[in-house]
Amino acid sequence: MWADEEPVKKPARLLEDMSISELSDRIETLKDQIRLCEVAIARKEASRKAAEQAFFKS
């Protein structure tokens, strides 16, 4: 891919066009992504707390 090219995006599928199985799979994928985001948030909060304790000792 060239530097000035944008990635080709697939058009979003309408939920109404998806089967029950596809919807269930999508829900599981989204739940996995949410869990990963929650872990990343927890790590960032822990890092921030450690930095605050190191720099703002009372």
PDB file as gemmi writes it, atoms N, CA and C in Angstrom:
CRYST1    1.000    1.000    1.000  90.00  90.00  90.00 P 1                      
ATOM      1  N   MET A   1       0.848  -1.169   0.000  1.00  0.00           N  
ATOM      2  CA  MET A   1       0.000   0.000   0.000  1.00  0.00           C  
ATOM      3  C   MET A   1       0.895   1.234   0.000  1.00  0.00           C  
ATOM      4  N   TRP A   2       0.570   2.192  -0.799  1.00  0.00           N  
ATOM      5  CA  TRP A   2       1.314   3.439  -0.873  1.00  0.00           C  
ATOM      6  C   TRP A   2       0.951   4.333   0.295  1.00  0.00           C  
ATOM      7  N   ALA A   3       1.857   5.199   0.664  1.00  0.00           N  
ATOM      8  CA  ALA A   3       1.660   6.074   1.824  1.00  0.00           C  
ATOM      9  C   ALA A   3       0.448   6.979   1.668  1.00  0.00           C  
ATOM     10  N   ASP A   4       0.138   7.384   0.440  1.00  0.00           N  
ATOM     11  CA  ASP A   4      -0.978   8.307   0.246  1.00  0.00           C  
ATOM     12  C   ASP A   4      -2.308   7.597   0.008  1.00  0.00           C  
ATOM     13  N   GLU A   5      -2.298   6.271   0.020  1.00  0.00           N  
ATOM     14  CA  GLU A   5      -3.531   5.514  -0.180  1.00  0.00           C  
ATOM     15  C   GLU A   5      -4.216   5.248   1.150  1.00  0.00           C  
ATOM     16  N   GLU A   6      -5.524   5.318   1.144  1.00  0.00           N  
ATOM     17  CA  GLU A   6      -6.288   4.986   2.339  1.00  0.00           C  
ATOM     18  C   GLU A   6      -6.725   3.529   2.239  1.00  0.00           C  
ATOM     19  N   PRO A   7      -6.801   2.836   3.378  1.00  0.00           N  
ATOM     20  CA  PRO A   7      -7.251   1.445   3.314  1.00  0.00           C  
ATOM     21  C   PRO A   7      -8.700   1.374   2.818  1.00  0.00           C  
ATOM     22  N   VAL A   8      -8.964   0.325   2.080  1.00  0.00           N  
ATOM     23  CA  VAL A   8     -10.319   0.123   1.564  1.00  0.00           C  
ATOM     24  C   VAL A   8     -11.178  -0.422   2.692  1.00  0.00           C  
ATOM     25  N   LYS A   9     -12.290   0.238   2.950  1.00  0.00           N  
ATOM     26  CA  LYS A   9     -13.175  -0.196   4.023  1.00  0.00           C  
ATOM     27  C   LYS A   9     -14.364  -0.935   3.431  1.00  0.00           C  
ATOM     28  N   LYS A  10     -14.704  -2.064   4.081  1.00  0.00           N  
ATOM     29  CA  LYS A  10     -15.891  -2.790   3.657  1.00  0.00           C  
ATOM     30  C   LYS A  10     -17.111  -2.043   4.174  1.00  0.00           C  
ATOM     31  N   PRO A  11     -18.163  -1.975   3.378  1.00  0.00           N  
ATOM     32  CA  PRO A  11     -19.368  -1.315   3.889  1.00  0.00           C  
ATOM     33  C   PRO A  11     -19.939  -2.116   5.064  1.00  0.00           C  
ATOM     34  N   ALA A  12     -20.430  -1.414   6.055  1.00  0.00           N  
ATOM     35  CA  ALA A  12     -20.993  -2.078   7.231  1.00  0.00           C  
ATOM     36  C   ALA A  12     -22.259  -2.832   6.840  1.00  0.00           C  
ATOM     37  N   ARG A  13     -22.393  -4.012   7.407  1.00  0.00           N  
ATOM     38  CA  ARG A  13     -23.611  -4.793   7.143  1.00  0.00           C  
ATOM     39  C   ARG A  13     -24.691  -4.344   8.097  1.00  0.00           C  
ATOM     40  N   LEU A  14     -25.889  -4.322   7.592  1.00  0.00           N  
ATOM     41  CA  LEU A  14     -27.023  -3.997   8.443  1.00  0.00           C  
ATOM     42  C   LEU A  14     -27.328  -5.181   9.341  1.00  0.00           C  
ATOM     43  N   LEU A  15     -27.655  -4.901  10.574  1.00  0.00           N  
ATOM     44  CA  LEU A  15     -27.978  -5.976  11.506  1.00  0.00           C  
ATOM     45  C   LEU A  15     -29.159  -6.797  11.003  1.00  0.00           C  
ATOM     46  N   GLU A  16     -30.081  -6.138  10.346  1.00  0.00           N  
ATOM     47  CA  GLU A  16     -31.270  -6.838   9.833  1.00  0.00           C  
ATOM     48  C   GLU A  16     -30.920  -7.868   8.766  1.00  0.00           C  
ATOM     49  N   ASP A  17     -29.772  -7.687   8.114  1.00  0.00           N  
ATOM     50  CA  ASP A  17     -29.360  -8.605   7.052  1.00  0.00           C  
ATOM     51  C   ASP A  17     -28.542  -9.787   7.574  1.00  0.00           C  
ATOM     52  N   MET A  18     -28.219  -9.780   8.865  1.00  0.00           N  
ATOM     53  CA  MET A  18     -27.388 -10.836   9.438  1.00  0.00           C  
ATOM     54  C   MET A  18     -28.249 -11.939  10.033  1.00  0.00           C  
ATOM     55  N   SER A  19     -27.731 -13.170   9.970  1.00  0.00           N  
ATOM     56  CA  SER A  19     -28.439 -14.308  10.562  1.00  0.00           C  
ATOM     57  C   SER A  19     -28.270 -14.283  12.080  1.00  0.00           C  
ATOM     58  N   ILE A  20     -29.056 -15.090  12.762  1.00  0.00           N  
ATOM     59  CA  ILE A  20     -28.948 -15.191  14.216  1.00  0.00           C  
ATOM     60  C   ILE A  20     -27.551 -15.652  14.604  1.00  0.00           C  
ATOM     61  N   SER A  21     -27.012 -16.598  13.868  1.00  0.00           N  
ATOM     62  CA  SER A  21     -25.673 -17.102  14.144  1.00  0.00           C  
ATOM     63  C   SER A  21     -24.629 -15.997  13.951  1.00  0.00           C  
ATOM     64  N   GLU A  22     -24.751 -15.242  12.882  1.00  0.00           N  
ATOM     65  CA  GLU A  22     -23.815 -14.143  12.630  1.00  0.00           C  
ATOM     66  C   GLU A  22     -23.918 -13.083  13.726  1.00  0.00           C  
ATOM     67  N   LEU A  23     -25.128 -12.789  14.163  1.00  0.00           N  
ATOM     68  CA  LEU A  23     -25.325 -11.813  15.230  1.00  0.00           C  
ATOM     69  C   LEU A  23     -24.706 -12.311  16.537  1.00  0.00           C  
ATOM     70  N   SER A  24     -24.898 -13.589  16.833  1.00  0.00           N  
ATOM     71  CA  SER A  24     -24.309 -14.167  18.042  1.00  0.00           C  
ATOM     72  C   SER A  24     -22.793 -14.116  17.989  1.00  0.00           C  
ATOM     73  N   ASP A  25     -22.226 -14.446  16.833  1.00  0.00           N  
ATOM     74  CA  ASP A  25     -20.770 -14.372  16.664  1.00  0.00           C  
ATOM     75  C   ASP A  25     -20.273 -12.940  16.829  1.00  0.00           C  
ATOM     76  N   ARG A  26     -21.018 -12.005  16.284  1.00  0.00           N  
ATOM     77  CA  ARG A  26     -20.628 -10.600  16.395  1.00  0.00           C  
ATOM     78  C   ARG A  26     -20.657 -10.142  17.850  1.00  0.00           C  
ATOM     79  N   ILE A  27     -21.673 -10.559  18.588  1.00  0.00           N  
ATOM     80  CA  ILE A  27     -21.774 -10.213  20.009  1.00  0.00           C  
ATOM     81  C   ILE A  27     -20.560 -10.743  20.760  1.00  0.00           C  
ATOM     82  N   GLU A  28     -20.175 -11.991  20.513  1.00  0.00           N  
ATOM     83  CA  GLU A  28     -19.013 -12.574  21.195  1.00  0.00           C  
ATOM     84  C   GLU A  28     -17.733 -11.822  20.846  1.00  0.00           C  
ATOM     85  N   THR A  29     -17.583 -11.451  19.578  1.00  0.00           N  
ATOM     86  CA  THR A  29     -16.412 -10.682  19.157  1.00  0.00           C  
ATOM     87  C   THR A  29     -16.384  -9.334  19.874  1.00  0.00           C  
ATOM     88  N   LEU A  30     -17.518  -8.667  19.941  1.00  0.00           N  
ATOM     89  CA  LEU A  30     -17.583  -7.370  20.613  1.00  0.00           C  
ATOM     90  C   LEU A  30     -17.308  -7.507  22.111  1.00  0.00           C  
ATOM     91  N   LYS A  31     -17.814  -8.577  22.734  1.00  0.00           N  
ATOM     92  CA  LYS A  31     -17.546  -8.806  24.160  1.00  0.00           C  
ATOM     93  C   LYS A  31     -16.048  -9.005  24.391  1.00  0.00           C  
ATOM     94  N   ASP A  32     -15.392  -9.752  23.478  1.00  0.00           N  
ATOM     95  CA  ASP A  32     -13.949  -9.949  23.589  1.00  0.00           C  
ATOM     96  C   ASP A  32     -13.213  -8.617  23.473  1.00  0.00           C  
ATOM     97  N   GLN A  33     -13.648  -7.776  22.549  1.00  0.00           N  
ATOM     98  CA  GLN A  33     -13.018  -6.471  22.385  1.00  0.00           C  
ATOM     99  C   GLN A  33     -13.240  -5.598  23.617  1.00  0.00           C  
ATOM    100  N   ILE A  34     -14.413  -5.676  24.209  1.00  0.00           N  
ATOM    101  CA  ILE A  34     -14.702  -4.923  25.430  1.00  0.00           C  
ATOM    102  C   ILE A  34     -13.783  -5.385  26.551  1.00  0.00           C  
ATOM    103  N   ARG A  35     -13.608  -6.702  26.697  1.00  0.00           N  
ATOM    104  CA  ARG A  35     -12.714  -7.226  27.734  1.00  0.00           C  
ATOM    105  C   ARG A  35     -11.288  -6.721  27.537  1.00  0.00           C  
ATOM    106  N   LEU A  36     -10.816  -6.716  26.298  1.00  0.00           N  
ATOM    107  CA  LEU A  36      -9.474  -6.218  26.014  1.00  0.00           C  
ATOM    108  C   LEU A  36      -9.353  -4.733  26.366  1.00  0.00           C  
ATOM    109  N   CYS A  37     -10.390  -3.968  26.077  1.00  0.00           N  
ATOM    110  CA  CYS A  37     -10.390  -2.539  26.419  1.00  0.00           C  
ATOM    111  C   CYS A  37     -10.379  -2.358  27.930  1.00  0.00           C  
ATOM    112  N   GLU A  38     -11.138  -3.167  28.649  1.00  0.00           N  
ATOM    113  CA  GLU A  38     -11.167  -3.066  30.110  1.00  0.00           C  
ATOM    114  C   GLU A  38      -9.802  -3.387  30.713  1.00  0.00           C  
ATOM    115  N   VAL A  39      -9.113  -4.380  30.159  1.00  0.00           N  
ATOM    116  CA  VAL A  39      -7.771  -4.726  30.629  1.00  0.00           C  
ATOM    117  C   VAL A  39      -6.814  -3.564  30.353  1.00  0.00           C  
ATOM    118  N   ALA A  40      -6.912  -2.975  29.170  1.00  0.00           N  
ATOM    119  CA  ALA A  40      -6.042  -1.850  28.833  1.00  0.00           C  
ATOM    120  C   ALA A  40      -6.301  -0.666  29.759  1.00  0.00           C  
ATOM    121  N   ILE A  41      -7.558  -0.404  30.068  1.00  0.00           N  
ATOM    122  CA  ILE A  41      -7.902   0.676  30.987  1.00  0.00           C  
ATOM    123  C   ILE A  41      -7.315   0.399  32.366  1.00  0.00           C  
ATOM    124  N   ALA A  42      -7.459  -0.817  32.846  1.00  0.00           N  
ATOM    125  CA  ALA A  42      -6.936  -1.170  34.172  1.00  0.00           C  
ATOM    126  C   ALA A  42      -5.422  -0.977  34.224  1.00  0.00           C  
ATOM    127  N   ARG A  43      -4.728  -1.381  33.164  1.00  0.00           N  
ATOM    128  CA  ARG A  43      -3.275  -1.205  33.116  1.00  0.00           C  
ATOM    129  C   ARG A  43      -2.901   0.276  33.132  1.00  0.00           C  
ATOM    130  N   LYS A  44      -3.615   1.065  32.354  1.00  0.00           N  
ATOM    131  CA  LYS A  44      -3.319   2.496  32.292  1.00  0.00           C  
ATOM    132  C   LYS A  44      -3.607   3.172  33.630  1.00  0.00           C  
ATOM    133  N   GLU A  45      -4.693   2.759  34.288  1.00  0.00           N  
ATOM    134  CA  GLU A  45      -5.011   3.336  35.596  1.00  0.00           C  
ATOM    135  C   GLU A  45      -3.934   2.969  36.617  1.00  0.00           C  
ATOM    136  N   ALA A  46      -3.465   1.731  36.580  1.00  0.00           N  
ATOM    137  CA  ALA A  46      -2.420   1.296  37.501  1.00  0.00           C  
ATOM    138  C   ALA A  46      -1.131   2.075  37.241  1.00  0.00           C  
ATOM    139  N   SER A  47      -0.803   2.282  35.987  1.00  0.00           N  
ATOM    140  CA  SER A  47       0.387   3.035  35.629  1.00  0.00           C  
ATOM    141  C   SER A  47       0.271   4.482  36.094  1.00  0.00           C  
ATOM    142  N   ARG A  48      -0.898   5.071  35.905  1.00  0.00           N  
ATOM    143  CA  ARG A  48      -1.106   6.454  36.332  1.00  0.00           C  
ATOM    144  C   ARG A  48      -1.013   6.576  37.847  1.00  0.00           C  
ATOM    145  N   LYS A  49      -1.604   5.619  38.564  1.00  0.00           N  
ATOM    146  CA  LYS A  49      -1.538   5.643  40.032  1.00  0.00           C  
ATOM    147  C   LYS A  49      -0.094   5.528  40.506  1.00  0.00           C  
ATOM    148  N   ALA A  50       0.679   4.659  39.873  1.00  0.00           N  
ATOM    149  CA  ALA A  50       2.083   4.495  40.246  1.00  0.00           C  
ATOM    150  C   ALA A  50       2.853   5.789  39.995  1.00  0.00           C  
ATOM    151  N   ALA A  51       2.575   6.441  38.873  1.00  0.00           N  
ATOM    152  CA  ALA A  51       3.253   7.701  38.569  1.00  0.00           C  
ATOM    153  C   ALA A  51       2.849   8.782  39.565  1.00  0.00           C  
ATOM    154  N   GLU A  52       1.572   8.841  39.900  1.00  0.00           N  
ATOM    155  CA  GLU A  52       1.106   9.836  40.864  1.00  0.00           C  
ATOM    156  C   GLU A  52       1.764   9.615  42.224  1.00  0.00           C  
ATOM    157  N   GLN A  53       1.903   8.380  42.626  1.00  0.00           N  
ATOM    158  CA  GLN A  53       2.527   8.090  43.924  1.00  0.00           C  
ATOM    159  C   GLN A  53       4.007   8.444  43.897  1.00  0.00           C  
ATOM    160  N   ALA A  54       4.645   8.240  42.762  1.00  0.00           N  
ATOM    161  CA  ALA A  54       6.070   8.541  42.665  1.00  0.00           C  
ATOM    162  C   ALA A  54       6.343  10.036  42.643  1.00  0.00           C  
ATOM    163  N   PHE A  55       5.471  10.797  41.974  1.00  0.00           N  
ATOM    164  CA  PHE A  55       5.727  12.220  41.785  1.00  0.00           C  
ATOM    165  C   PHE A  55       5.012  13.122  42.782  1.00  0.00           C  
ATOM    166  N   PHE A  56       3.951  12.637  43.373  1.00  0.00           N  
ATOM    167  CA  PHE A  56       3.154  13.474  44.267  1.00  0.00           C  
ATOM    168  C   PHE A  56       3.082  12.884  45.664  1.00  0.00           C  
ATOM    169  N   LYS A  57       4.233  12.492  46.174  1.00  0.00           N  
ATOM    170  CA  LYS A  57       4.268  11.954  47.534  1.00  0.00           C  
ATOM    171  C   LYS A  57       3.930  13.065  48.510  1.00  0.00           C  
ATOM    172  N   SER A  58       3.140  12.731  49.520  1.00  0.00           N  
ATOM    173  CA  SER A  58       2.785  13.759  50.498  1.00  0.00           C  
ATOM    174  C   SER A  58       3.560  13.630  51.764  1.00  0.00           C  
TER     175      SER A  58                                                      
END                                                                             
